[in-house]
Amino acid sequence: MKNSFLSFVNEILREFISGLPDLNTVIVLLVVFTAWAFLCARTAAYLKTRRALKTGYTRKTYHFLVFTSAAVINLLFGFSGVCLFGIIISGFIVYALLRRKSSGLYLALARETDRPHSALYILIPFLSTLSGGILINYLWPGFVLIGYLVCGIADASGEVMGTMYGRRTFRVRLFNVHNAVKSLEGSGSIFIISFLIYAVFSMITLQRFNLSLMGAVFLSSLIVTVAEIITPKGFDNLTIQVLAVLVYQGLIQ
């Protein structure tokens, strides 16, 4: 088990290093990615501290910006580029966690309902995001955009729509590890946006969208939605990324 894990880590590191461009390009990318990561953090902080938006909005604004940025970077620079961006984002998150309430990014990410464990529920989703991103790149490199976009856009839309329009709520209890209130509006948004992402991805990459493929898209969207509902808080960035790719690529084979 230990040897298998070390082998996995070594393989990830080899893939990361082998995919890096020349040193000058790496330096340019680090500067550009740092500037963009700073802008993402400042945007979320500004919306929270200056515009006084609800944390549900500011948290998912940052979530959306990071995931969609990862998707674009993956298209342009591959896995190594995403890793560089992830390292920089990690620095911003760690800094926010160290500064706590004196950090605008921390305030934008820390849900009031998570107190006194707000920092924990920033750290867990962050680690879940990293883990999910690494796994889908390792296991299904041709489908990583699905994982990034479904988790980054569909999942984000669920909390935003639930915060704005969530009237039909229901409680989800899963043993002693999950007790959450969800809304039909939020879950419905996740399903619809997931369906649209899958459909567009299918038409662009497979250049077809017949009845059987529509069924695969429908089932994939449904499973992603259920996963978001039943996954314990903080871990859905992992389960959604993995299941979004695992189910879809399995159904279209």
DOVEXTOR-96775 format. One record per residue (C-alpha): x, y, z; residue in one letter. Coordinates in steps of 0.25 Angstrom, whole numbers, plus 5000, padded with zeros to 4 digits. Example, Ala and Ser with C-alpha at 12.3 -4.5 7.8 and 13.67 -1.06 7.14 Angstrom:
BEGIN
504949825031A/505549965029S/
This chain:
BEGIN
500050005000M/501150105004K/501950064992N/500750084983S/500550224988F/501950264987L/501950204973S/500750294970F/501350414975V/502650394968N/501850374955E/501150504957I/502450574960L/503050514947R/501850564939E/501950704945F/503450724943I/503450654929S/502350754924G/502950884929L/503450974918P/504851044918D/505251124930L/504851264924N/503451214920T/503251164934V/503651294940I/502751374931V/501551274935L/501851284950L/501751434949V/500551434940V/499851324949F/500151404962T/499651534956A/498351454952W/498251384965A/498351514972F/497251574964L/496351454967C/496651474982A/496451624981R/495151604974T/494551514984A/495051594996A/494451724989Y/493051664988L/493051625002K/493751745009T/493351855000R/492051814994R/491551725006A/491051614998L/490651485005K/491851385007T/491051284998G/491251374986Y/492751414989T/493151274992R/492651224979K/493151344972T/494551304976Y/494151154973H/493751184959F/494951274956L/495951164961V/495251044954F/495051124940T/496451174941S/496951034943A/496150984931A/496751094922V/498151074927I/497950924925N/497550944910L/498751034908L/499850984916F/499450844921G/499550774934F/500850844938S/500250984935G/499150944944V/500050894955C/500851034955L/499551104956F/499051014967G/500351034975I/500151184974I/498651174978I/499151084990S/500051204995G/498851304995F/497951205002I/499051175013V/499351325014Y/497851345016A/497751235027L/498951295034L/498351435034R/496951395037R/495951515039K/497051615035S/497051545021S/495951595011G/496051455004L/495851385017Y/494551465020L/494051435006A/494251285008L/493851265022A/492351235024R/491751295036E/490951165038T/492251085039D/492751165051R/493551125060P/494151035049H/494151125037S/495651105035A/495450955034L/494350975024Y/495251055015I/496450955017L/495650825014I/495050875001P/496350934997F/497050794999L/495850724992S/496050814980T/497550784979L/497250634981S/496150624971G/496950704960G/498150614962I/497350484961L/496550524948I/497850574941N/498550444945Y/497350344942L/496550414930W/497450524924P/496550534912G/495350574921F/495950674931V/495150784925L/493850714929I/494350704944G/494750854944Y/493550914938L/492450824945V/493050854958C/493450994955G/492151044949I/491050944952A/491450924967D/491651074968A/490251104962S/489551014972G/490051094984E/489751224977V/488351184973M/488051124986G/488451254993T/487651334984M/486451254981Y/486451134990G/485051124996R/484750974995R/485750925005T/486050785009F/486950725020R/487950615017V/488550525027R/489550415025L/489950335037F/490750425046N/491550495036V/490650575028H/489450665032N/489150775022A/488050865017V/487850865002K/486850924992S/486150874980L/486551004973E/488050984976G/488050844973S/487250864960G/488250974956S/489450874957I/488650774949F/488350864938I/489750934937I/490350794937S/489450744926F/489850864917L/491350854920I/491250704916Y/490450734904A/491350844899V/492650754902F/492050644895S/491650714882M/493050784882I/493950664885T/493050544880L/492350634869Q/491050564871R/489950564881F/488950454878N/487950384887L/488850294894S/489850404897L/488750484902M/488450374912G/489850374916A/489850524918V/488550514926F/489050404935L/490450464938S/489750594941S/488750524951L/489950454958I/490750584959V/489450644966T/489250534975V/490750534979A/490650684983E/489450654991I/489950534999I/491450565000T/491950615014P/492250765015K/493550805009G/493850675001F/492950704989D/494050764981N/494650634981L/493450544978T/492850634968I/494150644960Q/494450494960V/492950444958L/492750554947A/493850494939V/493750344943L/492250324940V/492250404927Y/493450334921Q/492950204925G/491650224919L/492150274905I/493150164904Q/
